[in-house]
Amino acid sequence: MHATSPTARAVFTRASDPECMWPGGALLDEVRAELARPAPRCGPLDDLDELRAHASRWAAEETDRFTTLRDASLACGDGGEVVRRTVLSCAPLALLSGAWLQWLSAPGNAETLASLRALSLYASDVGASHPHASRGSAYLTLLRRLRLAEYAVPATRLTQDTRIEEDAFFVPSVLLAMGRRPEDFHPEILGADLCLRSVGLLPALTLVRRAHPHLADWESLDPGTAREPAGPTGTEQALAAVAALEAADGGATARVAVGFRWALGALQSWGETLYARLEASLDPAYGMAELMRLRAREGAVYHHDFPMEGRPLSQWLTECRTDAGPFLDALARSRMVKPGRSEASSLVGGLVGERGPMFRVFAEEDLAVIRRWIDSLPPRTATPAAGTGTAAPTGATTGDGLVKAGSAEAATAGVPSAPSAPSAPALPSLLAHPAADPSPRDIREAYWLLQRRAATPAVHEWARNYVHGWLARSGHGMDREDLQLPGAWPAEGLRPWLSAQHDRHGAEFEDGREVPVPSRDELIDSTVQLAPLTLIDGAWLQGFTGYEEASSDIGFSLFETYWDELGNGEQRLNHPIIYRQVLAEMGVDVPPTGSREFSRWPGFQESSFELPVYWLAIGRFPRTFLPEVLGLNLAMELSGVGGSYRRARMALKAHGFSTRFVDIHNTIDNVSTGHSAWAADAVDTHMATVPSPRAAEVWARVRTGYRSLTPPSGFRARQAQRRARNAAATDRRITR
C-alpha cells in the first residue's frame, strides 16, 4: 500500500457522502490498478457463467466452514462473542448492500436501456415505495436486535466503531469509490455486483443465521434473492442489467468479468482473514489482548504511580499497543485477578463498582470479555510454559485447530493473532489537492457537463454557486408578493392547502376555456424550447438516489418520484422517451440529451437552459439544499395538475399530436395519491423534525425553493442573482 494512501475507513467515509466530488485523473488509474490485482483462486476465467459457478461453489464451501466454526464456538461456550464479531465485521458491506449502483442512472443517460435496467436493480435493493425497506435497513434491524447499532446511523459512523477491523471496510470502500465514477466504471460495477449476488448471503453471516434464524429478514440480506413475491431475483435483475450494457457496448463484456474477478478475489481474501480472526477469538486471551490494545492509549495517560511488578502500570499499557501478551501475563499474576474465578476478582468487582477507582471505565461488553478471560485462566498452582506466564488460557484444540476451553494443553497457546488482509485500496491521489480546471464557459456547456454524475472540482463549485444565485433571485421581493405557499407551515400539514390549490387550478382552467389554443407553429416552438427541461425530467431529485436518502422517511417518496419519471425502469413508460415521441410527431429530431451536440443545437434559445441547469445543479446537493429541493419538488409536481396539463392536452389534440405525455403527468401527479401528495408529505415530514426555534427559517427556505420554479425575472431580481453567485464564489475561495 502506498505510504500516503488514505485508510479504507477514509475512502468509505468520503465515498458514502451523496454530495461528494470524486476526482478523476490519476485516481482512476489507481482504481484500475486495484481491479487488475491478481485473484489467484479465480484463475484466468473470463466467461461469466463459469465465474458465477465458481463463486457459488466457493460460497458453499465457505458456508460449511463458517458453520463448523459456529459449532466450535458453542463447544467453547461462547457462541455469542463469535456472532457479535461476525455481525460487526460484515456491517460495512451489508449495511450499504447495493449502494455502489446509486449513480448508474443520470440525466444524460436516463433514456438508455442499460441505465434503466441498472436503476430497476437498484430500486429493488432500496425497497422503492417504502421507507426503511432497503437491504441495508434489514441489516440495521439485525444490528439493533443484537444491540450493536450504536454507530450504524448514518453508515459513515461505522468508521468510528473501534470494534470493526480496518479490513472490513476494504471491499465496500472500493465498490463505493467505483460507484462515484459510473461513467468510468459502469461495467466493472455491474460485474462486482453480479459477483456479490452470485455469492448470495455472505458466508460468514450463515454462522449468524444458524444462531438466530428468526432474528433477521435473511431473504432480504441475500442480494441474490427477490424483494417481492413472484418478482425477479436480484441475480436475474443483475444479469438483465449486464445484458443491456453488453448490447449497447460489445466491449463491456470483458470489463464486467474484470469487476467480477476482483470482487470474488477480494471477498476470498477478506473471508480468510475474518475466519482466522473469528477462530482466534475462541481463545479468551485473544479478546482480552484486543481490548487492552484498544484501551491502552487512554489508559497510559494515567497510572504513572501505580506499580506492577516493579514498573509503572502506564508503561505496561503503553507496550500493550503493540504487544499485550506480557501485560496479560503480569495481570494474571496480580492480586486483581483470581484465575478461574471472575466473580472473586477485584478487576471486575470492586475496582469497577460505583465507589471504585475504575467506575465506568469499562463498558458491560468489555467486562464480559475480562470475565471470560479470567475464567479461562488455569489455577496458579499450574506451572506455565516458558515465556507464556499464567495469562495463557486453558484449552485444547479441536480437529480444526480451534481452541477449546477447559484443557491444560492450551497453556502454551499464548495470545493468538490473526493475519491481516489489505487494509485499504492504494488511492494516494484521493488525498492530493485537485489541480485547477476550467469552469463551464457558458450555460450550454454547463448543461452538458452537469448531466454526468462525476464532475471536476470547478464544475462542482460552479453548480453550487449557480444554485446560490438562483435562490437569491427566487427569494427577491418574496415578502411583497402573494406567494401561494402559506407564510407559515400549517400545523395540520399541507394536505388541506394542496386540495385548495387543486381547486384553484380547476377553476382557472374553466375560466380560460374560451382562450384560443396556440397555433401549430407556436405549439411546436414551445414544445421544442421545453425539451432541455423535460428531457431531464426528475433531475432536481437525482441526489435522492443516494442509498440512505432513497430509503429515508423524507427521501423514499422523492426517490419513488424520480423512479416514476424514468418509467420505473421501462422505456415505454420513460417520460423523456415519451416526450421525444411527441417531438418526432412534430417533425423535430434533436440529438441525444447527454451529448454536447444537444446543448449546442441551434434550435434552442439560450434562455431554455437556465431552469434546466438549476435543476441539474441543485440535484447534486440533496443535503445542503434539502428545504429548497422539497419546495421546488412541491411546486414542480403541483404546477400542471388540474389546469395547465389539461390546457396543453387541448392544444395537442387540436393539432393532432399525442396527448400521452400530459395525460400521464396529470394522473401520476395527482393530489390524493400521486407525486403532488408525496411532495407535500415530504415537506411535512421534514418540518415535523425541525426544532421550533428554527422552524421559521427552514420554512422560509422551503418557500424560496417553491418559488424557484418560476422566479422573478426583473432587473433587481437578476442583480440579486449575480451578487449571490459572486459572493458564494468568493466565500469558497476564502475558506480554501
C-alpha positions in Angstrom: 0.0 0.0 0.0 1.2 3.5 -0.9 2.6 5.3 2.2 0.3 8.2 1.7 -2.8 6.3 0.8 -6.0 7.0 2.8 -7.2 4.3 5.0 -10.1 2.1 3.9 -12.2 3.9 6.5 -11.4 7.3 4.9 -12.3 6.1 1.5 -15.5 4.6 2.8 -16.5 7.8 4.6 -15.8 10.0 1.6 -17.5 7.7 -1.0 -20.6 7.5 1.2 -21.2 11.2 1.0 -24.1 11.9 -1.5 -22.6 15.3 -2.3 -19.0 14.1 -2.7 -16.9 15.3 -5.6 -14.8 12.3 -6.6 -11.8 13.3 -8.6 -10.6 11.7 -11.8 -7.2 11.8 -13.4 -4.6 9.6 -11.6 -7.2 8.4 -9.2 -8.9 6.4 -12.0 -5.7 4.7 -12.8 -5.2 3.8 -9.2 -8.7 2.2 -9.0 -8.0 0.3 -12.3 -4.7 -1.0 -10.8 -6.7 -2.3 -7.8 -9.2 -4.0 -10.1 -6.3 -5.6 -12.0 -4.8 -7.1 -8.9 -4.5 -10.9 -9.4 -7.1 -13.1 -7.8 -5.3 -16.4 -7.8 -8.3 -18.5 -6.7 -10.3 -17.2 -9.7 -7.8 -18.3 -12.3 -8.0 -16.7 -15.8 -11.8 -17.1 -16.1 -13.5 -14.7 -18.4 -16.8 -16.4 -19.0 -19.5 -15.0 -16.7 -21.3 -18.3 -16.4 -18.1 -20.0 -15.3 -17.3 -17.2 -12.9 -20.8 -17.4 -11.4 -20.4 -21.2 -10.9 -17.0 -20.7 -9.3 -18.4 -18.0 -7.0 -21.3 -20.3 -6.0 -19.0 -23.2 -5.2 -16.7 -21.1 -3.1 -19.7 -19.6 -1.2 -21.0 -23.1 -0.5 -17.6 -24.3 0.8 -17.2 -21.2 3.0 -20.7 -21.6 4.3 -19.8 -25.1 5.5 -16.6 -23.8 7.1 -18.2 -20.9 9.0 -21.0 -23.3 10.1 -18.3 -25.6 11.6 -16.8 -22.5 13.3 -20.2 -21.8 14.9 -20.4 -25.3 16.3 -16.9 -24.9 17.7 -17.8 -21.7 19.3 -20.7 -23.4 21.1 -18.3 -26.1 22.3 -16.2 -23.4 23.8 -19.2 -22.0 25.5 -19.1 -18.6 23.8 -21.1 -18.5 20.6 -22.3 -15.0 21.4 -18.9 -13.5 21.0 -18.4 -15.0 17.6 -21.8 -13.8 16.5 -21.1 -10.3 17.7 -17.7 -10.1 15.9 -19.2 -11.5 12.7 -22.1 -9.1 12.6 -19.9 -6.1 13.2 -17.3 -7.2 10.6 -20.0 -7.7 7.9 -21.7 -4.3 8.7 -19.8 -2.0 6.3 -20.7 -4.2 3.3 -24.1 -5.4 4.3 -25.4 -2.0 5.7 -24.9 -0.5 2.2 -25.8 -3.5 0.1 -26.3 -2.3 -3.5 -25.1 1.3 -2.8 -22.5 1.1 -5.5 -25.3 1.2 -8.0 -26.7 4.6 -6.8 -25.2 6.8 -9.6 -25.6 4.5 -12.6 -28.6 6.4 -13.7 -28.1 10.1 -14.6 -30.0 12.8 -16.6 -27.6 12.2 -19.5 -28.4 8.5 -19.9 -31.9 8.3 -18.5 -33.4 7.1 -21.8 -31.0 4.1 -22.3 -32.0 0.6 -21.5 -28.7 -0.1 -19.8 -29.3 2.8 -17.3 -32.9 1.7 -16.7 -32.1 -1.9 -16.1 -29.5 -0.8 -13.5 -32.0 1.6 -12.0 -34.5 -1.3 -11.7 -32.0 -3.4 -9.9 -31.1 -0.5 -7.5 -34.8 0.3 -6.9 -35.2 -3.3 -5.7 -32.3 -3.0 -3.3 -33.5 0.2 -1.7 -37.1 -1.0 -1.5 -38.6 1.7 -3.7 -42.0 3.0 -2.5 -41.4 2.3 1.2 -39.2 3.9 3.9 -36.5 1.8 5.6 -37.1 -1.1 3.2 -33.6 -1.3 1.8 -31.5 -4.4 2.1 -29.3 -2.3 4.3 -32.2 -1.4 6.5 -32.8 -5.1 7.1 -29.2 -5.4 8.3 -29.7 -2.4 10.6 -32.6 -4.2 12.2 -30.3 -7.1 12.9 -27.7 -4.8 14.4 -30.4 -3.2 16.6 -31.8 -6.5 17.8 -28.3 -7.6 18.8 -27.7 -4.2 20.4 -24.8 -3.4 18.1 -26.1 -0.4 16.3 -24.5 2.4 18.3 -22.5 3.6 15.2 -24.7 2.4 12.4 -26.7 5.5 11.5 -25.7 7.1 9.3 -23.5 4.4 7.8 -20.4 6.6 7.7 -20.3 6.5 11.5 -19.3 2.8 11.3 -15.8 4.1 10.7 -15.8 5.3 14.3 -16.7 1.9 15.7 -13.4 0.5 17.0 -14.9 -3.0 17.3 -14.8 -3.2 13.5 -11.5 -4.0 11.9 -10.0 -1.9 9.2 -10.1 -4.6 6.6 -13.8 -4.9 6.9 -14.0 -1.6 5.0 -11.8 -2.7 2.2 -14.3 -4.3 -0.2 -17.1 -1.7 0.3 -14.7 1.2 0.0 -13.5 0.1 -3.5 -17.1 -0.6 -4.6 -18.3 2.8 -3.4 -15.3 4.5 -5.0 -16.2 3.0 -8.4 -19.8 3.9 -7.8 -18.8 7.6 -7.6 -17.3 7.4 -11.1 -20.1 5.5 -13.0 -19.1 6.8 -16.4 -15.7 5.3 -16.0 -16.6 2.0 -14.2 -20.1 1.1 -15.3 -19.1 -2.5 -16.5 -16.9 -3.2 -13.6 -19.5 -2.1 -11.1 -22.1 -4.4 -12.6 -19.5 -7.2 -12.7 -18.7 -6.8 -9.0 -22.3 -6.5 -8.1 -23.1 -9.7 -10.0 -20.4 -11.5 -8.1 -22.0 -10.5 -4.8 -25.4 -11.7 -5.9 -23.9 -15.0 -7.1 -22.3 -15.5 -3.7 -25.6 -14.7 -2.0 -25.7 -14.2 1.8 -22.2 -13.6 2.9 -20.8 -17.0 4.1 -19.8 -15.6 7.5 -23.4 -14.5 8.1 -24.6 -18.1 7.7 -23.0 -18.5 11.1 -25.2 -15.8 12.5 -28.3 -17.2 10.7 -27.7 -20.6 12.3 -27.5 -18.9 15.7 -30.5 -16.6 15.2 -32.7 -18.0 12.4 -35.6 -15.7 13.3 -33.8 -12.5 14.3 -33.5 -11.0 10.8 -35.1 -11.0 7.4 -32.5 -13.3 5.9 -34.0 -13.3 2.5 -33.5 -9.5 2.2 -29.9 -9.8 3.4 -29.2 -12.1 0.5 -28.7 -9.8 -2.5 -29.4 -12.6 -5.0 -33.0 -13.0 -3.8 -36.2 -11.4 -4.9 -37.7 -8.5 -2.9 -41.3 -9.2 -3.9 -43.2 -12.5 -4.0 -43.0 -13.9 -7.6 -40.8 -10.9 -8.5 -37.4 -11.2 -10.3 -34.5 -12.2 -8.2 -31.6 -9.8 -7.6 -29.4 -12.1 -9.7 -31.9 -12.1 -12.6 -32.1 -8.3 -12.5 -28.3 -8.0 -12.3 -28.0 -10.3 -15.4 -30.5 -8.2 -17.2 -28.5 -5.0 -16.4 -25.3 -6.7 -17.7 -27.1 -7.9 -20.9 -28.4 -4.4 -21.6 -25.0 -2.9 -21.2 -23.4 -5.6 -23.4 -26.0 -5.0 -26.1 -25.1 -1.3 -26.1 -21.4 -1.8 -25.8 -19.9 -5.1 -27.0 -16.6 -4.2 -25.3 -18.2 -4.1 -21.9 -18.2 -7.9 -21.5 -14.5 -8.3 -20.7 -14.7 -5.4 -18.2 -17.7 -6.9 -16.5 -15.6 -10.0 -15.9 -12.8 -7.8 -14.5 -15.2 -6.4 -11.9 -16.5 -9.9 -11.1 -13.0 -11.4 -10.7 -11.8 -8.5 -8.5 -14.9 -8.8 -6.2 -14.5 -12.5 -5.8 -10.8 -12.3 -5.1 -11.3 -9.5 -2.6 -14.1 -11.4 -0.8 -12.0 -14.5 -0.6 -9.1 -12.6 0.9 -11.3 -10.8 3.4 -13.1 -14.1 4.2 -9.8 -15.8 5.0 -8.8 -13.0 7.4 -12.3 -12.9 9.0 -12.3 -16.6 9.6 -8.8 -16.6 11.1 -9.8 -13.7 13.4 -13.0 -15.5 14.5 -11.1 -18.7 15.1 -8.6 -16.8 17.2 -11.4 -15.1 19.2 -12.4 -18.5 20.5 -9.4 -18.2 22.8 -10.4 -15.7 25.6 -6.9 -14.4 25.6 -7.4 -13.0 22.1 -10.4 -10.9 23.1 -8.6 -9.7 26.2 -5.5 -8.7 24.3 -7.6 -6.9 21.7 -9.4 -5.0 24.4 -6.1 -3.9 26.0 -4.8 -2.8 22.7 -7.9 -0.7 22.1 -7.9 0.9 25.6 -4.1 1.2 26.2 -3.6 4.6 24.7 -6.1 6.3 27.0 -5.1 4.2 30.0 -1.5 5.0 29.6 -2.2 8.7 30.4 -3.0 7.6 34.0 -1.5 5.1 36.4 2.1 6.5 36.4 2.2 6.0 40.2 0.6 2.5 40.2 3.3 -0.1 40.3 3.0 -3.6 38.8 6.0 -5.9 39.2 8.4 -3.1 39.6 7.2 -1.0 36.7 4.5 1.8 36.4 1.3 0.4 35.0 1.3 3.2 32.5 4.4 1.7 31.0 2.8 -1.7 30.7 -0.2 -0.1 29.0 2.0 1.8 26.5 3.6 -1.5 25.4 0.1 -3.1 25.1 -0.5 -1.0 22.0 1.9 -3.3 20.1 2.0 -6.4 22.2 -0.4 -7.1 25.0 0.9 -10.6 25.9 3.5 -9.6 28.6 0.9 -7.3 30.3 -1.7 -10.1 30.4 0.9 -12.4 32.0 1.6 -9.8 34.7 -2.1 -9.0 35.2 -2.9 -12.7 35.6 -0.3 -12.9 38.4 -1.6 -9.8 40.1 -3.9 -9.5 43.2 -6.6 -8.1 41.0 -7.2 -11.5 39.3 -8.3 -14.8 40.8 -7.7 -17.3 38.0 -10.8 -19.2 37.1 -13.0 -17.1 39.4 -14.0 -13.8 37.9 -16.7 -13.4 40.5 -14.0 -13.1 43.1 -11.7 -10.9 41.1 -11.5 -7.2 42.1 -10.7 -6.3 38.4 -14.3 -6.8 37.6 -15.6 -6.3 41.1 -14.8 -3.5 43.5 -12.5 -1.7 41.2 -15.2 -1.0 38.6 -18.0 -0.6 41.2 -19.7 2.7 41.8 -17.2 3.5 44.5 -14.2 2.0 42.8 -11.4 4.0 41.1 -12.3 2.5 37.7 -16.1 3.1 37.8 -17.5 3.2 34.2 -14.0 2.8 32.7 -15.2 -0.4 31.0 -18.5 -1.0 29.2 -20.5 -4.0 30.0 -19.4 -5.9 26.9 -15.8 -5.1 28.0 -16.4 -6.6 31.4 -17.8 -9.7 29.7 -14.5 -10.1 27.8 -12.5 -9.7 31.0 -14.6 -12.1 32.9 -14.3 -14.7 30.2 -10.5 -14.3 30.2 -10.3 -14.6 33.9 -12.5 -17.7 34.0 -10.3 -19.4 31.4 -7.1 -18.9 33.4 -5.6 -22.1 35.0 -5.1 -22.1 38.7 -1.9 -20.5 39.9 -0.6 -23.9 41.1 -0.2 -24.9 37.4 3.2 -24.5 36.0 3.1 -22.2 33.0 5.1 -22.9 29.9 8.3 -20.8 29.5 7.6 -17.5 28.0 3.8 -17.6 28.4 3.2 -16.9 32.1 -0.1 -17.7 33.5 -2.0 -15.4 31.2 -2.4 -18.2 28.7 -5.9 -19.7 28.8 -6.6 -23.3 29.4 -7.9 -25.0 26.3 -7.3 -27.7 23.8 -7.6 -27.7 20.1 -10.3 -29.4 18.1 -9.6 -31.3 14.9 -9.9 -28.0 13.1 -7.2 -26.3 15.2 -9.8 -24.4 17.2 -9.2 -23.7 20.9 -11.4 -25.5 23.3 -11.6 -24.1 26.8 -11.1 -26.2 29.8 -8.0 -28.3 28.9 -4.5 -27.7 30.2 -2.9 -28.4 26.8 -3.6 -24.8 25.7 -1.5 -23.3 28.4 1.3 -22.9 25.8 -1.0 -21.3 23.3 -0.1 -17.7 24.3 -2.1 -14.9 22.9 -3.2 -15.9 19.4 -3.1 -13.4 16.5 -4.9 -13.3 13.1 -3.4 -12.4 9.8 -4.1 -9.1 8.2 -5.7 -8.6 4.8 -5.1 -5.5 2.6 -6.4 -2.6 4.8 -7.0 0.0 2.1 -7.0 0.5 -1.6 -3.9 2.3 -2.8 -5.5 5.6 -3.8 -3.0 8.3 -2.8 -4.5 10.7 -5.4 -7.6 10.9 -3.3 -5.6 13.0 -0.8 -4.0 15.1 -3.4 -5.1 18.7 -3.8 -7.0 18.8 -7.1 -5.4 20.6 -10.0 -7.0 23.7 -11.3 -9.5 23.1 -14.0 -11.8 25.3 -16.1 -15.4 26.2 -15.1 -18.1 25.9 -17.7 -17.7 28.6 -20.4 -21.4 29.2 -20.7 -24.9 27.9 -19.7 -25.0 25.4 -22.6 -21.7 23.8 -21.6 -22.8 23.7 -18.0 -26.0 21.8 -19.1 -23.9 19.2 -20.9 -21.3 18.8 -18.1 -23.9 18.6 -15.3 -25.7 15.7 -16.8 -22.9 13.4 -15.8 -22.7 12.2 -12.3 -18.9 12.8 -12.0 -17.7 16.4 -12.1 -14.4 18.2 -11.8 -14.0 20.4 -8.8 -14.6 23.6 -10.9 -17.8 22.2 -12.3 -18.9 21.2 -8.8 -18.3 24.6 -7.4 -19.9 26.3 -10.4 -23.0 24.3 -9.8 -23.1 25.3 -6.1 -22.6 29.0 -6.9 -25.3 28.8 -9.6 -27.8 27.4 -7.1 -27.0 30.2 -4.6 -27.6 32.8 -7.3 -30.8 31.2 -8.5 -32.2 31.0 -4.9 -31.2 34.6 -4.2 -33.2 35.6 -7.3 -36.1 33.4 -6.2 -36.2 35.0 -2.8 -36.0 38.6 -4.1 -39.2 40.5 -3.1 -40.9 37.4 -1.8 -42.4 39.1 1.1 -44.1 41.7 -1.2 -45.7 39.0 -3.4 -48.8 37.0 -2.7 -47.0 33.6 -2.8 -49.4 30.7 -2.9 -47.5 28.7 -0.3 -48.6 29.7 3.3 -46.5 32.2 5.2 -46.0 29.7 8.0 -46.1 26.0 8.0 -49.6 24.9 8.9 -49.8 22.7 11.9 -52.3 20.4 10.2 -49.8 19.9 7.3 -50.1 20.8 3.7 -52.7 18.4 2.5 -55.7 20.8 3.0 -53.7 23.6 1.2 -52.9 21.1 -1.6 -56.6 20.4 -2.1 -57.3 24.1 -2.2 -54.6 24.6 -4.9 -56.1 21.8 -7.0 -59.5 23.5 -6.8 -57.9 26.8 -7.9 -56.2 25.1 -10.8 -59.5 23.6 -11.9 -61.3 27.0 -11.6 -58.6 28.7 -13.6 -58.9 26.1 -16.3 -62.7 26.6 -16.5 -62.3 30.4 -16.7 -59.8 30.0 -19.5 -61.7 27.6 -21.7 -62.6 30.2 -24.3 -58.9 31.3 -24.7 -57.8 30.2 -28.1 -55.3 27.4 -28.3 -51.9 28.4 -29.7 -51.2 27.9 -33.4 -49.4 24.8 -34.6 -46.1 26.7 -35.1 -46.4 28.2 -31.6 -47.2 24.9 -30.1 -44.2 23.2 -31.8 -41.9 26.1 -30.8 -42.9 26.0 -27.1 -42.6 22.2 -27.1 -39.1 22.4 -28.5 -38.0 25.1 -26.1 -39.2 23.0 -23.2 -37.1 20.0 -24.4 -33.9 20.8 -22.4 -36.1 20.9 -19.3 -38.4 18.0 -20.0 -35.8 15.6 -21.3 -34.1 15.6 -17.9 -37.4 15.1 -16.0 -36.7 14.4 -12.3 -33.2 15.9 -12.4 -33.8 18.0 -9.3 -34.2 14.7 -7.4 -31.1 12.9 -8.6 -29.5 13.4 -5.2 -32.1 11.2 -3.7 -30.8 8.2 -5.5 -28.2 8.2 -2.7 -28.6 4.9 -0.8 -29.6 6.3 2.6 -31.6 9.1 1.2 -33.6 6.8 -1.1 -34.9 4.8 1.9 -35.3 7.5 4.5 -38.5 8.9 5.9 -38.2 12.0 3.7 -36.4 10.7 0.7 -38.2 7.4 -0.1 -41.1 9.3 -1.8 -38.7 11.5 -3.6 -36.8 8.5 -5.0 -40.1 6.9 -6.0 -41.0 10.2 -7.9 -37.6 10.0 -9.7 -38.2 6.3 -10.4 -41.6 7.1 -11.8 -40.3 9.9 -14.0 -38.0 7.5 -15.6 -40.7 4.9 -16.2 -39.9 2.5 -13.4 -37.2 1.1 -15.5 -39.3 0.6 -18.6 -38.6 2.5 -21.8 -42.3 2.6 -22.8 -43.1 4.5 -19.6 -40.0 6.7 -19.6 -41.1 10.3 -19.6 -38.1 11.7 -21.7 -38.7 9.0 -24.3 -42.4 9.8 -24.4 -41.6 13.5 -24.9 -39.2 12.6 -27.7 -42.0 10.7 -29.4 -44.1 13.9 -29.3 -41.2 15.9 -30.8 -40.9 13.3 -33.6 -44.6 13.7 -34.4 -43.9 17.4 -34.8 -41.0 16.6 -37.2 -38.3 17.6 -34.7 -35.3 15.4 -34.3 -32.9 16.6 -31.6 -29.6 14.9 -30.7 -29.2 12.6 -27.6 -29.8 14.6 -24.5 -26.5 13.8 -22.9 -24.4 14.8 -25.9 -22.5 18.0 -26.4 -24.4 18.4 -29.7 -27.7 18.6 -27.9 -26.6 21.5 -25.8 -25.3 23.3 -28.9 -28.3 22.5 -31.0 -29.2 25.8 -32.7 -33.0 25.3 -32.4 -32.8 26.0 -28.7 -32.8 29.5 -27.2 -30.2 30.4 -24.6 -32.9 31.0 -22.0 -34.2 27.5 -22.5 -31.2 26.2 -20.5 -31.5 28.5 -17.4 -34.1 26.5 -15.4 -32.8 23.0 -16.5 -29.3 23.9 -15.4 -30.7 24.9 -12.0 -32.4 21.5 -11.8 -29.2 19.8 -12.6 -27.2 21.9 -10.2 -29.4 21.7 -7.1 -29.9 18.0 -7.7 -26.2 17.5 -6.8 -26.8 18.8 -3.2 -29.6 16.9 -1.5 -28.3 17.7 2.0 -27.1 21.2 1.6 -30.3 22.4 -0.1 -32.8 20.0 1.3 -35.5 22.5 2.2 -35.2 24.2 -1.2 -35.4 20.9 -3.0 -38.5 20.0 -1.1 -40.1 23.3 -2.0 -39.1 23.0 -5.7 -40.4 19.5 -5.8 -43.8 20.5 -4.5 -44.0 23.4 -7.0 -43.0 21.2 -9.8 -45.4 18.3 -9.1 -48.3 20.6 -8.4 -47.7 23.0 -11.3 -49.7 21.4 -14.0 -52.2 19.2 -12.2 -55.8 20.1 -12.9 -55.0 23.1 -15.0 -52.1 23.6 -17.4 -51.8 19.9 -18.3 -55.5 19.9 -19.3 -54.9 23.0 -21.4 -51.8 21.5 -23.0 -53.9 18.5 -23.8 -56.5 20.6 -25.6 -53.7 22.2 -27.8 -52.0 18.9 -28.6 -55.3 17.3 -29.5 -56.4 20.2 -31.6 -53.3 19.9 -33.8 -53.4 16.1 -34.0 -50.5 15.3 -31.7 -50.3 12.6 -29.0 -51.5 13.8 -25.6 -49.9 10.9 -23.7 -47.2 13.0 -22.1 -49.6 15.4 -20.4 -52.1 12.7 -19.7 -49.7 10.6 -17.7 -48.5 13.6 -15.7 -52.0 14.8 -14.9 -52.7 11.4 -13.4 -49.4 10.4 -11.6 -49.0 13.9 -10.2 -52.5 13.9 -8.6 -53.1 15.5 -5.2 -54.5 12.4 -3.5 -52.1 9.6 -4.1 -49.7 10.9 -6.6 -46.5 12.9 -6.8 -48.1 16.2 -5.5 -49.3 14.4 -2.5 -46.0 12.8 -1.9 -44.2 16.1 -2.3 -46.5 17.7 0.3 -45.9 14.8 2.7 -42.1 15.0 2.3 -42.3 18.7 3.3 -44.5 17.9 6.3 -42.2 15.1 7.4 -39.2 17.4 7.2 -40.9 20.3 9.0 -42.1 18.0 11.8 -38.4 17.2 12.7 -37.3 20.9 12.7 -36.9 22.4 16.3 -39.4 25.2 16.9 -36.7 28.0 17.1 -35.6 27.1 13.5 -39.0 26.4 12.0 -39.5 29.9 10.5 -36.0 29.9 9.0 -36.4 26.4 7.4 -39.9 27.2 6.2 -38.6 30.3 4.5 -36.1 28.2 2.6 -38.9 25.8 1.6 -40.9 28.8 0.3 -37.9 30.0 -1.6 -37.5 26.6 -3.2 -41.1 26.6 -4.1 -40.8 30.0 -5.8 -37.6 28.9 -7.6 -39.6 27.0 -10.2 -40.7 30.4 -11.6 -38.5 33.1 -10.1 -39.0 36.8 -10.8 -37.2 38.0 -14.0 -36.9 41.7 -13.3 -33.7 43.7 -13.3 -33.3 43.8 -9.5 -34.0 40.0 -9.1 -31.3 39.3 -11.7 -29.0 41.6 -10.0 -29.5 39.8 -6.7 -28.7 36.5 -8.5 -25.4 37.9 -9.8 -24.4 39.2 -6.4 -25.2 36.0 -4.7 -23.2 33.9 -7.2 -20.2 36.1 -6.9 -20.4 36.2 -3.1 -20.7 32.4 -3.0 -17.6 32.0 -5.2 -15.6 34.5 -3.1 -16.6 32.8 0.1 -15.4 29.4 -1.2 -12.1 30.8 -2.3 -11.5 32.4 1.1 -12.4 29.2 3.1 -10.0 27.2 0.9 
